[in-house]
């Protein structure tokens, strides 16, 4: 039996942009994607700490070292610039292996950069 479990988490980053007229997704600084063990086009859940919104989208690689967190398309309506969000990704894993699994969790600073 397989279960869905937390694979990666980017904890408490600040929204730097919101682009309504875009196909859709979340653009994340490539440094953060790498550190969180996430890849471009990966399905993610986004939680907005400021307003309680929770939605799914996929990642797009942002320019490395910029701290970019940009919500694109309809997701742009679920955030305001400066909102704090958390980004989660999940994986399927055998139940027996799940007990030993350790997700990758990163805690960027207030400028969305790794300390």
C-alpha positions in Angstrom: 0.0 0.0 0.0 1.2 3.5 -0.8 0.3 6.7 1.0 0.8 10.4 0.2 3.2 12.1 2.5 5.0 15.4 2.8 8.1 15.5 0.6 9.2 19.1 0.8 8.2 22.4 2.5 9.2 26.0 2.0 8.2 27.6 5.3 7.0 31.2 5.5 8.2 33.1 2.4 6.9 36.5 1.4 5.1 37.1 -1.9 7.2 39.5 -4.0 4.9 39.6 -7.1 1.5 38.6 -8.4 0.9 38.4 -12.1 -2.8 37.9 -13.0 -2.4 37.7 -16.8 -0.3 34.6 -16.9 -1.0 31.0 -17.7 -0.8 30.0 -14.0 1.7 28.7 -11.4 4.1 29.9 -8.7 7.5 31.2 -9.7 10.1 30.4 -7.0 13.7 31.4 -6.8 15.8 28.5 -8.0 17.9 28.5 -4.9 14.8 27.8 -2.8 13.6 25.1 -5.2 16.9 23.3 -5.0 17.2 23.6 -1.2 13.6 22.3 -0.8 14.3 19.4 -3.1 11.6 20.6 -5.5 11.7 20.7 -9.3 10.1 22.9 -12.0 6.5 21.9 -12.9 6.1 20.0 -9.6 2.5 20.1 -8.2 2.4 22.1 -4.9 -0.1 23.2 -2.3 0.2 26.9 -1.3 -1.2 28.1 2.0 -1.5 31.9 2.7 -0.8 32.6 6.3 -2.4 36.1 6.0 -5.8 35.2 4.7 -6.1 31.4 5.1 -6.4 30.7 1.4 -5.2 27.2 0.3 -4.8 26.2 -3.3 -2.8 23.9 -5.7 -0.6 24.9 -8.6 2.8 24.0 -10.0 6.3 25.5 -9.7 8.2 27.5 -12.3 11.9 28.2 -11.8 12.6 31.8 -10.9 15.9 33.6 -11.2 18.5 32.3 -8.8 19.4 34.5 -5.9 16.5 37.0 -6.3 14.1 35.8 -3.6 11.3 35.8 -6.1 8.0 34.3 -5.0 5.4 35.2 -7.7 1.9 33.9 -7.9 0.7 33.8 -11.5 -2.7 33.6 -13.2 -5.8 33.1 -11.0 -3.7 32.3 -8.0 -2.6 36.0 -8.0 -6.1 36.8 -6.7 -5.4 34.8 -3.6 -2.5 36.8 -2.3 -1.3 40.3 -1.7 2.2 41.6 -2.1 4.1 40.8 1.2 1.7 38.0 2.3 3.5 35.1 4.0 2.9 31.8 2.4 4.0 28.2 2.9 4.6 25.9 -0.1 4.2 22.1 0.3 4.9 19.2 -2.1 3.9 15.5 -1.5 5.0 12.1 -2.7 3.6 8.6 -2.8 5.6 6.2 -0.7 5.2 2.6 0.5 3.5 2.6 3.9 6.4 0.6 5.4 9.0 3.2 4.2 6.9 6.1 5.4 7.9 5.6 9.0 11.5 6.3 8.2 10.9 9.1 5.7 12.1 12.6 6.5 10.8 15.5 4.4 13.0 18.4 3.3 11.9 21.5 5.1 13.6 24.9 4.6 13.2 28.2 6.5 14.2 31.2 4.4 14.7 34.6 6.0 12.5 37.7 5.6 14.1 38.4 2.2 13.3 34.8 0.9 16.9 33.7 1.1 18.6 30.9 2.8 20.6 32.0 5.9 
